[in-house]
Amino acid sequence: MNSEPAIEEFPPGLNNAYLFAVFNALSFQFVLSSPMILYAKSLGASATVLGIITGMMPLLVIFQIPAAQYVARVGYKRFVYGGWGIRVVFIFVMALVPLTYGFLDRTARLGLMLALLFGFNLSRGISSAGWLPWITALVPPNVRGRYLARDAAWINLASFGSFVVAALCLGIEPQPWQFAVIFLFSSLMGATSLVFLKRIPEGATPEQARASGTPVPWGELLRFEPFRRLLRVVVAWAVASGGITTFTVAFLKVRVGMPESAILLVNSIFFLGGLSSLWFLGSRLDHLGSKPILTFCCLIWIGIMAGWGLLAGNLVDPRLWIILLLQFAMGLFTALVNMSNTRLVMAIAPTMGRNHFFAIFSVLANVTLGVSPILWGLLIDAIGSRTASMGAFEWNRYAVFFVAVAAAFAITLGLTRQIAEPQAASLDELLREILIQQPQRVLRIWTRVGR
């Protein structure tokens, strides 16, 4: 009963943000995720090139830094809409690349796609400087956790649908025209998302930010202690998680031998895990706080990487149910970490200078996410086909990768404990909520239904 009044606190027209998120997810998942990785693999891309493809999007978020000073002057909606419109044009051109197989060789097609991805991600990196300040201005502080949970649920539901569409379209041995079809579908969904983006209410920008020509004190922003502690966690998380999606796809393709359609269907379970974050958290993020959730997630992520390591080291057979369970857990705990980090920076950043705090947060997180898969790709390529045995465990390139990522998550866990969030619940309270109180609620509902 307590959750109903809070729903009324959402501003009118915010439902368009959810619709934008749905169609945007139906668009970007084809060009920034596994379908693009599989297309690049079909053109002979190495692990390092796959790392570059994965890292390009977050790396180019660095352009939020110079763009942040223009967001308030131009207006949130106009700034974001312009960038999103440009990137849709790039997707339309990407749809033509697979059709050039008759006169361009694989290397030329890969190079052309990389160039288009650069343009796509550059426009996204610049325009994304306006998104988080816009949403922060629109959504009241006491319901931001609920908004983020619902937003993540819609994105994950749409992403699940996009992977199913890609799997059905590509089949077992996809031809170039099939990749062209899914990229064309991506562009059409992107164009549709612009309709709802334009209907989102404009957020009020601080007057001083619009008029001020004072140089931004970047050093002072970085020395703000609560913000600096959060940045350490975000950077460590990005190092650990940066290459996971890319190289689990490569692992399933190279080591397990899954066809493209099976890989996409397996990866779609990731988004069902993300969708379940709405049930897992709901409105709890607003009263439990971010710190206990981040701590819990880091512990689980160490276990997830241990599971992948056992598969890669040939100690455990790569049974389908194990892979699906790992994918589900990855989606769930990725969503929880992203929501927790975003809510925390929304709470920490002061109203004045908010655009610049968000720009620093996004740039450091995304640049690290961009560099991370490239470095992991270099590590995997450097190890190559070399192996070593430790009893029944085989140390190969993927086993080393998963174990190293688990160690990175352990470092992230240590940094998470240093976050300053005075009103956050303890880890014990979180565990009591999700392991005792929530199952009791479900049992009571089930009992009433049974009657």
TISE-342188 format. One record per residue (C-alpha): residue in three letters; x, y, z. Coordinates in pm, whole numbers, plus 32768, in hexadecimal, padded with zeros to 4 digits. Each point is the difference from the previous one (the first is absolute). Layout:
N
ALAXYZ...
***
This chain:
451
MET800080008000ASN812080EE8047SER80837FF77E9DGLU7EC680927F5EPRO8024816C8070ALA816880037F8CILE7F8F7FAC7EA0GLU7F42814C7FF6GLU814680B88040PHE80817FAC7EA4PRO7FD681337F23PRO7F007FF77EE5GLY808E7F857EB8LEU81137F2F809BASN7F657EC77F65ASN8099807B7EB9ALA81577FCA809BTYR7FAA7E90802FLEU7F837FE27E99PHE813B80AA7F84ALA80CF7F0A80CEVAL7F487ED77F64PHE803480647E95ASN815E807E8045ALA805B7EAB8092LEU7F657F547ED2SER80EF80D27F31PHE8150801280AEGLN801B7E938065PHE80377F9E7E93VAL812480EC7FC6LEU80A3800D8157SER7FDD7E9B807BSER80177E937F9BPRO7F6C801D7E9EMET811280F67F9EILE81077F2680AELEU7F877ED47F37TYR800980C97EBCALA81638070804BLYS80617E96804DSER7F717F997EAFLEU80F280F97F63GLY81297F6780BBALA802480FF811ASER81007FA9810DALA7FC0801C8177THR80B081518002VAL7F1C80857EEBLEU7ED17F7C80BDGLY808280BB812FILE8019813F7F30ILE7E9A7FD57F83THR7F857FCD8163GLY80D38117808EMET7FB581077EF7MET7EAC8062808BPRO806F803F8167LEU814B809B7F95LEU7F57810D7F32VAL7F2E8069812BILE813680CF8053PHE7F65810B7F22GLN7F01803E8113ILE810C80D580AAPRO800C81147EF5ALA7E8E7FCF7FB0ALA7F8780328167GLN8026817B7FF1TYR7F0E80157ED9VAL7EEA7F228088ALA7F54810780D5ARG8024810B7EF2VAL7F677F297EEEGLY7EFF7F5180DDTYR7FF37E94806ALYS7F047F877F00ARG809280B27ED2PHE81627F928058VAL7FAA7E8F802DTYR7F0D7FF37EDAGLY8104808A7F0FGLY81077EFF805DTRP7F0E7EDC7FFCGLY7F8280687EA9ILE816180057F6FARG804F7EA78084VAL7EC57F707F60VAL808780767EB0PHE81427F3F8040ILE7F397EC18044PHE7F4B80227EB1VAL815480097F53MET807C7ED680CFALA7EE37F327F70LEU809F80287EA8VAL815B7F818063PRO7FAF7E887FFCLEU7F73802A7EA0THR815480737F7BTYR808B7E9D8012GLY7FF87FEB7E83PHE810C810C7FCELEU80A680368157ASP80D57EFA80ADARG7FD67FA68171THR810E80EF8078ALA7F6781277F46ARG7EA57FB48086LEU80857FE58161GLY80BA81497FDCLEU7ECB80AE7F74MET7F297F7F811CLEU8100807780FFALA7FF8815C7F64LEU7E83800B8010LEU80037F838167PHE80F1811A8053GLY7F0E81047F72PHE7ED77F5C80ADASN80AF7FF68150LEU808D815F7FDFSER7EA580967FD0ARG7F807F2C8121GLY8122806380E1ILE7FC381737FCBSER7E857FFD801DSER7FF87F198130ALA808A812280D0GLY7E9A807F8013TRP7F477EC0805CLEU80547FCB816FPRO7FDA81728062TRP7EB480057F44ILE7F757ED180B8THR8087807C814EALA7F4B814C7FCBLEU7EBB7F4B7FAAVAL7FEF7EEB8107PRO7FD280608171PRO81147F7E80E9ASN7F1F7F1B80CEVAL7F937F317ED2ARG813F7FF47F34GLY804D7E9E806BARG7EA67F917F92TYR802680B47EB4LEU81557F617FC0ALA7F7A7EA68055ARG7EDD80227F0DASP80DB80997EF5ALA80F47EDE801FALA7EE17F077FECTRP7F7980967EBCILE815C800F7F67ASN80497E988058LEU7EAE7F897F7FALA803D80B07EB4SER81667F837FF2PHE7F857E9C8034GLY7F1480317EDBSER8116808C7F26PHE80DB7ECF803DVAL7EE27F137FAFVAL7FC280BE7EBBALA81747FF27FACALA80137E8B804CLEU7ED27FB07F28CYS808280D87EE5LEU816A7F877FFFGLY7FC57E8C802BILE81247F0D8008GLU80DD80787EE1PRO7F9981687FB9GLN8035809D7EACPRO805D81717FCCTRP7E9B80617FA6GLN7F857F7D814FPHE80EB80EB80BAALA7F8581197F1DVAL7E987FB48069ILE804580148175PHE80C581457FD8LEU7EDF80917F35PHE7F0E7F968112SER80E780B180F8SER7FF081437F3BLEU7E837FF67FE9MET7FE07FC98177GLY80F3811F803BALA7F2E80E77F29THR7EC77F9880C2SER80AD804B814CLEU803181697F91VAL7E8580307FF5PHE7FE27FB58175LEU814380B78058LYS7F66813E7F78ARG7ECC7FD080DFILE80C47FEF8147PRO7FC9814180C8GLU811E80F97FFEGLY80B38014814FALA8050814E80A1THR8170805C7FE3PRO80A380D68112GLU800381707F9BGLN81698030806DALA806E7EDB7F2AARG7F5D809B7ECEALA809F8153802ESER814B7FBB80A9GLY8145801C7F41THR80D77FAB812EPRO81037EEF7FC0VAL7F9A7EB08092PRO80CC7FA58139TRP803A7E977F98GLY81037FCB8113GLU7F0F806D810FLEU7EF57F167F7DLEU80F37EDC8008ARG806A80548164PHE7E9A7FEB8083GLU80357ED080E1PRO7EB07F467FE2PHE801580277E86ARG816B7F907FF4ARG7FB47EC280C3LEU7EE67FAC7F12LEU80E4803A7ED5ARG80FA7F028086VAL7EF07EF98012VAL7F7880557EA7VAL81597FED7F5FALA80507EB580AATRP7EAE7F737F96ALA803F806F7E9AVAL81567F577FF9ALA7F687EBB807CSER7EC67FFD7F2AGLY807C80A67EC1GLY80497ECA7F33ILE7F157EFF8095THR7EE8800A7EFETHR80EE80067ED9PHE80DF7EE58070THR7EEE7F1D8084VAL7F7380157E9CALA81597FAE7F74PHE80257EE380FCLEU7EB07F697FA0LYS8056801C7E8EVAL816C7F8A8008ARG80157F0F8126VAL7E9C7F7C8022GLY7FB6800A7E8AMET7EA5809A8012PRO7F6580847EBCGLU7FA381717FE9SER7E8C7FCF8039ALA803C7F2E813BILE80F481028089LEU7F0381187FCFLEU7EE97F3880A5VAL80E47FAB8124ASN8068816C801FSER7E95806D8001ILE7FE17F5E8158PHE80EB8113807BPHE7EE480F77FC9LEU7F027F2880B3GLY80EB80148127GLY8006817A7FDBLEU7E8580077FE7SER7FE37F428149SER80B8811E80ACLEU7EAD80B18013TRP7F7C7EE580DBPHE81497FE280BCLEU8011816F8060GLY7EBB80AE7FA5SER7FF4812E80E6ARG81057F7480EFLEU811D80C17F62ASP7F6F81458089HIS7FF97F8E816BLEU811D7F01800CGLY80FB80DD7F4CSER81097FA77EFFLYS81247F9280DAPRO7F767EB28084ILE7F827FA47EA6LEU815480467F62THR80AD7F32810EPHE7F157EDA7FCDCYS802380137E86CYS817E7FF8800BLEU7FF57EC480D4ILE7F187F597F07TRP80D180727ED7ILE81337F52808FGLY7F327EC1800AILE7F8480337E9AMET816380247F7EALA80677ECB80C2GLY7EEC7F457F47TRP807C80737EABGLY81627FAC806ALEU7F9E7E9B8054LEU7F5E7FDE7EA7ALA812E80927F4EGLY80F27F2980C9ASN7F447EC27F9FLEU7FAF7FA88168VAL7E8D801F7FB6ASP7F547F977EBDPRO7F5F81287F48ARG7E9E7F858032LEU7EEF80E47F7ETRP7F54802F8151ILE8145807680A1ILE803F80FD7EEALEU7E99807E8016LEU801B8025817BLEU814280C77FE0GLN7F6A80E07EF3PHE7ECA804180D5ALA80D68059812FMET80DC80E37F2DGLY7ED280C17F81LEU7F6580238158PHE8136807980B3THR807180E27EE5ALA7EAF80B18013LEU8017801F817BVAL815E80957FF3ASN7FA880F97EEFMET7EC5807380B4SER80B68022814CASN811F80C97F6CTHR7F1680E47F3EARG7F1F8041812BLEU812D804D80D9VAL809481027F12MET7EA880A17FDAALA7FF38023817BILE816780788028ALA801581037EE9PRO7F9781608070THR7F0280BE7F2CMET80FD81027F8FGLY81107F587F37ARG7F2B7EC97FD8ASN80447FE57E89HIS81767FFD8041PHE7FED7F03811EPHE7F377F1B7F1DALA80F580387EE3ILE81277F9980DAPHE7F407ED28082SER7F9B7F8C7EA3VAL815080457F61LEU80D57F4E8102ALA7F147ED6800AASN7FDF7FE57E8AVAL816980457FA3THR80627EE880EDLEU7EF27F237F65GLY809880557EAFVAL81697FB8805ASER7FAF7EC980CBPRO7F8C7F177EE5ILE8126806D7F29LEU80F47FA28114TRP7F497EB98045GLY80067FB87E8ALEU8177803E7FF4LEU802B7F118125ILE7F337EF17F55ASP80BB802D7EB6ALA8150800180B4ILE7FB87EB180A5GLY7F7C7F757EB8SER7FF17E867FECARG80F67FC5811ETHR7F7C7F2C8120ALA807E7F7A814CSER7F697EFF80EAMET7FD2800E8178GLY7F727EAF8057ALA7EBA7FDF7F42PHE7FEA81787FC5GLU807D80847EB3TRP808F81607FFAASN7FA680847EA8ARG7FC181627F87TYR7E948005806AALA80417F5F8153VAL810A810A8047PHE7F0F81117F92PHE7EE27F9180E4VAL80E37FD1812FALA809F81587FC8VAL7EA6809E7FEAALA7F9D7F578148ALA813280A180A3ALA7F9581537F74PHE7EA97FD5809DALA80A57FB1814EILE80B481507FEDTHR7EB580AA7FABLEU7F667F618135GLY810D809A80DDLEU7FC8815A7F6CTHR7E867FDF8026ARG80267FE88178GLN809781607FFFILE7ED180A87F60ALA7F6B811580D4GLU7E857FD8800DPRO7F87805B8160GLN7E957F957FD4ALA804E7EB17F5CALA7F8E7EBE80A5SER80FA7EF8806ALEU804C7EC87F35ASP7F4C7F35810DGLU7EC380CC7FCDLEU80137FCB7E88LEU802B7E888028ARG7EDE7FF580F8GLU7F2880BD7F08ILE80467F257ED0LEU80307EAD80A6ILE7EF880098113GLN7F0281187FDAGLN7FD07FEB7E85PRO7FCA7E827FFEGLN7F07802D811DARG7F3C80FE7F31VAL7FFF7F137ED7LEU7F8B7EE380DFARG7EE380D3808EILE7F8F805F7EA0TRP80167E947F90THR7F327F918130ARG7EF081017FB4VAL7FF37F977E93GLY7FE87E92806CARG7ECD804C80CF
***
